[in-house]
Amino acid sequence: MTESLPAGFPLATSSWDDNEYAALQSVIASGRFTMGPLVAQFEKDFAAQFGSAFGVMVNSGSSANLLLIAAAVLDPRSDLNAGDEVIVPAVSWATTYYPLQQYGLTLKFVDIDVDTLNLDLDQLEAAIGPKTKAIFAVNLLGNPNDFGRLQAIADQHGLLVFEDNCESLGATFEGKAAGTFGQMGTFSTFFSHHIATMEGGLILTDDEQLRQILVSLRAHGWTRELPADNFVFPKTGDVFDDLFRFVLPGYNVRPLEMSGALGIEQTKKIPALIAGRRENAAYFVEKMRDVADIRIQKETGESSWFGFSLVLEGALAGRRSEVVAALTAAKIESRPIVAGNFTRNPVMRYLDAVVPESLPAADKIHEDGLFVGNHHFAVHESIDLLHETITGLI
C-alpha cells in the first residue's frame, strides 16, 4: 500500500499494509476469534521489543490502566490500600484517574511542567505526605518523564512507580524504553496511536507474580490460564474443576485474536514508525523555532512524538477558538491537549482527590493548549501549512 496524506493535516492515518490485512484473513480462515495463540505471541514480541519480561494484552489502554491499579492493590506483597494517596499529573486522559477512584485510592494532583507537559518534579516532591504510597506518572504526547530524578524521589520516599505510557510507545529515557521504568507500564494500540490493533492495550512488567495476577484479572478472576504452580491460588489438579474457579474480583477485558494477529505485524514496524515520527519532529521543531507566540513541547530523553503540541502565548494567548477555526479552515485537524486541567471537569465531584489551590501550568494548557497530528511518513508540507496558518494570525 502506498502511504499518502489526505489534503490538509489529519490527526491520524493508518500504519497498516498488506501484511496486516493478510493477518486478519488468516484469523478469519482459522475460525478462532477469541483470545488465543496469536495474542500470546504478540505479548511476547511486544515485551521483547521494549526489553521487558512480560506483556499482558487487554482490549484497550483504559483497561490496561484498570488492571494495573487492580493488580497493584490486590498484590499481597503490596502496601497499597483504600485511602492511600497516589500522585497524578493534573493533565492526562480520564482513565488514568478513574481506576484509582474505583479502588478507593485518593488522587493527589500535581501541576505539570508547561514545557515538557509532564509532572513538575519539584512540585511532585513537595506534595509527598504520610499517606502517599505511589506515583502514577504519565508520559504525555510521546514525551517520557525524567525517570532518573523521578525514580530517585520515589526511592527516597519508598513509593511505588507506575507508568501510563499509552501515548508514548517507542519513547526512551537514557536508552531505556518508556513504559518499563515503573513496576508496571501501560500502552494503547488504538487506531490513532503509534501502532494499531483496532482496539487494544498492554501492560508490561518484569514481575512474574504481577503477570499472573493480571492474567487472572483479565478474564473473570479465574485460574484457568494460570500454570499449575502459580502465585495467585493453588489449582486442584482436576482440569474440569479448575475451569471455573474464581479467586480474584476480575473483569472480562480480553482482546480479540484479530488484534493479536495485527499486533504481531505492527511490532515488526515499530523502529521504522518511530524513526519516521522523529524525523517529522525535527522538521517541526526547526520550523516553529521562529514563532515566538507558540510554545512547543520540550523533549525529555527521546520522544516518540505522538503529536505536536502548541501552547498559545503573546499575541495568540486567549485566542484558541480563533486559532482552531483557522486550522479547521485549512483542513488541519486539532484537539485539546488531552483533557487540559482535568480537575476542571465536572466528573471531579465523584473523585476522592486532593487538589492544589492553583494549577497554573495545567490551566494554561486548558485554556491555550492544543495539538495537531504526527505520522510515520514525511509530513513536511503539512507542517509548512501549519506554520503558514499560525503565522497568518499574528
C-alpha positions as CSV (number, residue, x, y, z in Angstrom):
1,M,0.0,0.0,0.0
2,T,1.3,3.5,-0.9
3,E,1.4,5.8,2.1
4,S,0.0,9.3,1.4
5,L,-1.5,12.1,3.4
6,P,-5.0,13.3,2.7
7,A,-5.4,17.0,1.9
8,G,-4.6,19.2,4.9
9,F,-3.2,17.7,8.1
10,P,-5.2,14.9,9.7
11,L,-4.6,13.7,13.3
12,A,-4.1,10.1,12.4
13,T,-3.5,7.8,9.5
14,S,-3.2,4.1,9.1
15,S,0.1,2.2,9.6
16,W,-1.3,-1.0,8.0
17,D,-0.2,-2.5,4.7
18,D,-0.9,-5.8,3.0
19,N,0.6,-7.8,5.9
20,E,-2.0,-6.6,8.4
21,Y,-4.9,-7.4,6.0
22,A,-3.4,-10.9,5.4
23,A,-3.1,-11.4,9.2
24,L,-6.8,-10.6,9.5
25,Q,-7.7,-13.0,6.8
26,S,-5.6,-15.7,8.4
27,V,-7.7,-15.4,11.6
28,I,-10.9,-15.5,9.6
29,A,-9.7,-18.6,7.9
30,S,-8.8,-20.2,11.3
31,G,-12.2,-19.8,12.7
32,R,-10.8,-18.8,16.1
33,F,-11.7,-15.2,17.0
34,T,-11.4,-15.1,20.8
35,M,-8.1,-14.6,22.6
36,G,-5.7,-17.3,21.7
37,P,-2.1,-18.2,20.5
38,L,-1.7,-15.0,18.3
39,V,-2.4,-12.8,21.3
40,A,0.1,-14.8,23.3
41,Q,2.7,-14.4,20.5
42,F,2.1,-10.6,20.3
43,E,2.5,-10.3,24.1
44,K,5.9,-12.0,23.8
45,D,7.0,-10.0,20.8
46,F,5.9,-6.7,22.3
47,A,7.6,-7.3,25.6
48,A,10.8,-8.3,23.8
49,Q,10.7,-5.2,21.7
50,F,10.9,-3.0,24.8
51,G,13.2,-5.1,26.9
52,S,10.5,-6.3,29.3
53,A,10.0,-9.7,30.7
54,F,6.2,-10.0,30.3
55,G,3.4,-8.5,28.4
56,V,-0.4,-8.9,29.1
57,M,-2.7,-7.7,26.3
58,V,-6.2,-6.4,27.0
59,N,-8.9,-4.7,25.0
60,S,-7.8,-1.1,25.4
61,G,-5.3,1.2,27.1
62,S,-8.0,2.2,29.5
63,S,-8.4,-1.4,30.5
64,A,-4.7,-1.7,30.9
65,N,-4.7,1.2,33.4
66,L,-7.6,-0.5,35.3
67,L,-5.8,-3.9,35.5
68,L,-2.6,-2.2,36.5
69,I,-4.2,-0.5,39.5
70,A,-6.2,-3.6,40.4
71,A,-3.1,-5.8,40.4
72,A,-1.2,-3.3,42.5
73,V,-3.9,-3.2,45.1
74,L,-4.6,-7.0,45.1
75,D,-0.9,-8.0,45.1
76,P,-0.4,-9.5,48.6
77,R,3.1,-8.1,48.7
78,S,1.8,-4.5,48.2
79,D,1.0,-1.9,50.9
80,L,-1.3,0.0,48.6
81,N,-4.8,0.2,50.2
82,A,-8.0,2.2,50.1
83,G,-7.4,5.7,51.4
84,D,-3.8,5.8,50.4
85,E,-2.7,8.7,48.1
86,V,-1.4,8.3,44.6
87,I,0.3,11.3,42.9
88,V,-1.0,12.0,39.4
89,P,-0.4,14.9,37.0
90,A,-3.1,17.4,36.5
91,V,-3.1,16.9,32.7
92,S,-3.9,13.4,31.5
93,W,-6.7,11.2,30.0
94,A,-9.7,10.4,32.1
95,T,-8.9,6.7,32.5
96,T,-5.6,7.4,34.1
97,Y,-7.6,8.6,37.1
98,Y,-10.8,6.5,37.3
99,P,-9.2,3.2,38.3
100,L,-7.7,4.9,41.3
101,Q,-11.1,6.1,42.5
102,Q,-12.6,2.7,41.7
103,Y,-10.1,1.0,44.1
104,G,-10.7,3.5,46.9
105,L,-7.4,5.4,46.4
106,T,-7.1,9.2,46.8
107,L,-5.8,11.1,43.8
108,K,-3.3,13.7,44.7
109,F,-3.0,16.1,41.8
110,V,0.3,17.8,41.0
111,D,0.8,20.5,38.4
112,I,2.7,19.8,35.2
113,D,5.8,21.5,33.7
114,V,4.4,23.7,30.9
115,D,7.4,22.9,28.7
116,T,7.5,19.1,28.9
117,L,3.8,18.6,29.7
118,N,4.8,16.0,32.3
119,L,4.8,16.1,36.1
120,D,6.6,19.1,37.6
121,L,9.1,17.1,39.7
122,D,9.7,19.9,42.2
123,Q,6.0,20.1,43.0
124,L,5.8,16.3,43.0
125,E,8.5,16.1,45.7
126,A,6.8,18.8,47.7
127,A,3.4,17.0,47.5
128,I,4.6,13.8,49.2
129,G,3.0,13.3,52.5
130,P,2.5,10.5,55.1
131,K,-0.4,9.0,53.1
132,T,1.4,9.0,49.8
133,K,2.2,5.5,48.5
134,A,2.7,5.7,44.8
135,I,3.3,7.9,41.7
136,F,1.3,7.2,38.5
137,A,3.5,9.0,36.0
138,V,2.1,9.9,32.6
139,N,4.3,10.3,29.5
140,L,2.3,12.8,27.6
141,L,2.2,13.1,23.7
142,G,5.2,10.8,23.3
143,N,7.5,12.5,25.8
144,P,9.0,10.5,28.7
145,N,9.4,11.8,32.2
146,D,12.8,12.4,33.7
147,F,12.9,9.0,35.2
148,G,16.3,9.5,36.7
149,R,15.1,12.1,39.1
150,L,11.5,10.7,39.4
151,Q,12.8,7.3,40.5
152,A,15.3,8.8,42.9
153,I,12.4,10.7,44.5
154,A,10.3,7.5,44.7
155,D,13.2,5.5,46.2
156,Q,13.9,8.2,48.8
157,H,10.3,8.1,50.0
158,G,9.6,4.4,49.4
159,L,6.9,5.0,46.7
160,L,5.7,2.7,44.0
161,V,6.0,4.0,40.5
162,F,3.5,3.1,37.7
163,E,3.5,4.5,34.1
164,D,0.7,5.4,31.8
165,N,2.6,5.2,28.6
166,C,-0.4,5.0,26.3
167,E,0.7,8.0,24.3
168,S,4.4,7.3,24.3
169,L,5.1,3.9,22.8
170,G,8.7,3.9,21.5
171,A,10.0,6.8,23.6
172,T,13.2,6.3,25.6
173,F,14.9,7.9,28.5
174,E,18.7,7.3,28.8
175,G,18.3,4.3,26.5
176,K,15.5,2.6,28.4
177,A,12.0,2.3,27.0
178,A,9.3,4.4,28.4
179,G,6.7,2.1,30.0
180,T,9.3,-0.1,31.6
181,F,10.6,2.2,34.4
182,G,7.8,1.6,36.8
183,Q,6.6,-1.6,38.5
184,M,4.1,-1.8,35.6
185,G,3.5,0.3,32.5
186,T,0.6,0.6,30.2
187,F,0.3,1.0,26.4
188,S,-2.5,1.7,23.9
189,T,-2.8,0.2,20.4
190,F,-5.9,2.2,19.4
191,F,-6.1,3.4,15.8
192,S,-4.7,6.9,16.4
193,H,-1.7,5.7,18.4
194,H,1.8,4.7,17.3
195,I,0.7,1.2,16.4
196,A,-2.9,0.0,15.8
197,T,-4.6,-3.3,16.5
198,M,-8.1,-1.8,16.0
199,E,-8.7,-1.6,19.8
200,G,-6.1,-2.9,22.3
201,G,-3.8,-2.2,25.2
202,L,-1.0,-3.9,27.0
203,I,0.7,-3.9,30.4
204,L,4.4,-4.6,30.7
205,T,6.1,-5.8,33.8
206,D,9.2,-7.7,34.9
207,D,7.4,-9.4,37.8
208,E,6.1,-12.9,37.3
209,Q,3.6,-12.7,40.2
210,L,2.1,-9.5,38.9
211,R,1.9,-11.0,35.4
212,Q,-0.2,-13.9,36.9
213,I,-2.4,-11.5,38.8
214,L,-3.0,-9.5,35.6
215,V,-3.8,-12.7,33.6
216,S,-6.3,-13.8,36.2
217,L,-7.9,-10.3,36.4
218,R,-8.2,-10.1,32.6
219,A,-10.6,-13.0,32.4
220,H,-13.1,-13.1,35.3
221,G,-10.5,-13.5,38.1
222,W,-10.3,-17.3,37.4
223,T,-7.3,-19.6,37.5
224,R,-7.9,-21.1,34.0
225,E,-4.9,-19.5,32.3
226,L,-2.5,-19.8,35.2
227,P,0.1,-22.5,35.5
228,A,-0.4,-25.4,37.9
229,D,2.2,-23.9,40.2
230,N,1.3,-20.3,40.5
231,F,1.4,-17.3,42.8
232,V,-2.3,-16.5,42.8
233,F,-4.2,-19.5,44.1
234,P,-3.5,-23.3,44.2
235,K,-5.1,-25.3,41.5
236,T,-6.9,-28.5,42.4
237,G,-5.3,-30.5,39.7
238,D,-8.7,-31.5,38.4
239,V,-8.9,-30.0,34.9
240,F,-12.7,-29.9,34.9
241,D,-12.9,-28.3,38.3
242,D,-10.2,-25.7,37.6
243,L,-12.1,-24.4,34.5
244,F,-14.4,-22.3,36.7
245,R,-12.5,-21.5,39.9
246,F,-12.8,-17.7,40.7
247,V,-10.2,-16.3,43.0
248,L,-9.9,-12.6,42.3
249,P,-12.5,-9.9,41.6
250,G,-11.7,-9.7,37.9
251,Y,-13.2,-8.5,34.7
252,N,-13.6,-9.6,31.1
253,V,-11.3,-7.3,29.2
254,R,-9.8,-9.9,26.9
255,P,-8.6,-8.8,23.4
256,L,-9.6,-10.4,20.1
257,E,-7.4,-12.8,18.3
258,M,-7.5,-10.5,15.3
259,S,-5.9,-7.8,17.5
260,G,-3.1,-10.2,18.4
261,A,-2.5,-11.0,14.7
262,L,-2.4,-7.3,13.8
263,G,0.0,-6.6,16.8
264,I,2.5,-9.2,15.6
265,E,2.8,-7.4,12.2
266,Q,2.7,-3.9,13.8
267,T,5.5,-4.8,16.2
268,K,7.9,-5.5,13.4
269,K,7.4,-2.0,12.1
270,I,7.9,-0.1,15.4
271,P,11.5,1.0,14.8
272,A,10.6,2.5,11.4
273,L,7.4,4.0,12.6
274,I,9.2,5.8,15.5
275,A,12.0,6.9,13.2
276,G,9.6,8.5,10.8
277,R,7.8,10.4,13.6
278,R,11.1,11.6,15.0
279,E,12.2,12.9,11.6
280,N,9.0,14.9,11.2
281,A,9.5,16.2,14.7
282,A,13.0,17.5,13.9
283,Y,11.5,19.4,10.9
284,F,8.6,20.7,13.1
285,V,10.9,22.0,15.9
286,E,13.1,23.8,13.4
287,K,10.1,25.2,11.5
288,M,8.4,26.5,14.6
289,R,11.5,27.9,16.3
290,D,10.9,31.4,15.0
291,V,7.3,31.6,16.1
292,A,7.6,33.5,19.4
293,D,3.9,33.2,20.2
294,I,3.9,29.4,20.2
295,R,5.4,27.3,22.9
296,I,6.2,23.8,21.7
297,Q,6.9,20.7,23.8
298,K,10.4,20.4,25.2
299,E,11.7,16.9,24.6
300,T,12.9,14.8,27.6
301,G,15.1,11.8,26.5
302,E,13.9,10.7,23.1
303,S,10.2,11.4,22.5
304,S,8.2,9.3,20.1
305,W,6.2,12.4,19.2
306,F,2.6,11.2,19.4
307,G,1.6,14.7,18.1
308,F,2.8,18.3,18.1
309,S,1.6,20.5,20.9
310,L,1.1,24.2,20.5
311,V,0.7,26.4,23.6
312,L,-0.5,29.9,22.6
313,E,1.3,32.9,24.1
314,G,1.9,36.6,23.5
315,A,-0.3,37.8,20.6
316,L,-2.1,34.4,20.4
317,A,-2.9,33.9,24.1
318,G,-6.6,33.7,24.7
319,R,-7.4,33.2,21.0
320,R,-7.6,29.4,20.9
321,S,-11.0,29.3,19.3
322,E,-9.8,31.6,16.6
323,V,-6.7,29.5,16.0
324,V,-8.8,26.3,15.9
325,A,-11.2,27.9,13.4
326,A,-8.2,28.9,11.2
327,L,-6.7,25.5,11.4
328,T,-10.0,23.8,10.6
329,A,-10.5,26.1,7.5
330,A,-7.0,24.9,6.3
331,K,-8.1,21.3,6.9
332,I,-5.7,20.9,9.8
333,E,-7.3,18.7,12.5
334,S,-6.6,19.7,16.1
335,R,-7.6,18.7,19.6
336,P,-7.2,19.9,23.2
337,I,-4.0,18.7,24.9
338,V,-5.6,15.5,26.3
339,A,-8.2,16.8,28.8
340,G,-6.5,20.0,29.8
341,N,-6.6,20.6,33.5
342,F,-8.6,17.5,34.5
343,T,-9.6,19.0,37.8
344,R,-11.8,21.4,35.9
345,N,-14.0,18.6,34.6
346,P,-17.4,18.1,36.2
347,V,-16.6,14.4,36.9
348,M,-14.4,15.6,39.8
349,R,-17.4,15.6,42.1
350,Y,-17.2,11.8,42.0
351,L,-13.5,11.5,42.8
352,D,-11.8,11.4,46.1
353,A,-9.0,13.9,45.4
354,V,-6.5,16.3,46.8
355,V,-6.3,19.3,44.5
356,P,-3.8,22.2,45.0
357,E,-5.3,25.7,45.4
358,S,-3.8,26.6,42.0
359,L,-2.6,24.7,39.0
360,P,-1.3,27.5,36.7
361,A,0.5,25.3,34.2
362,A,-2.4,23.0,33.8
363,D,-4.7,26.0,33.5
364,K,-2.5,27.4,30.7
365,I,-2.8,24.1,28.8
366,H,-6.5,24.0,29.5
367,E,-7.1,27.5,28.0
368,D,-4.4,28.0,25.4
369,G,-3.2,24.4,24.5
370,L,-3.9,22.3,21.5
371,F,-2.1,19.7,19.4
372,V,-2.0,18.5,15.9
373,G,-1.1,15.1,14.5
374,N,2.1,13.4,13.5
375,H,2.7,10.5,11.3
376,H,5.2,7.8,10.4
377,F,5.9,9.2,7.0
378,A,7.1,12.6,5.9
379,V,4.6,15.4,6.5
380,H,6.9,18.4,5.8
381,E,4.3,20.1,3.5
382,S,1.6,19.8,6.2
383,I,4.0,21.3,8.8
384,D,4.6,24.2,6.3
385,L,0.9,24.7,6.1
386,L,0.6,24.7,9.8
387,H,3.3,27.3,10.1
388,E,1.7,29.5,7.4
389,T,-1.7,29.3,9.1
390,I,-0.4,30.1,12.5
391,T,1.8,33.0,11.5
392,G,-1.0,34.4,9.4
393,L,-2.9,35.1,12.7
394,I,-0.1,37.0,14.4
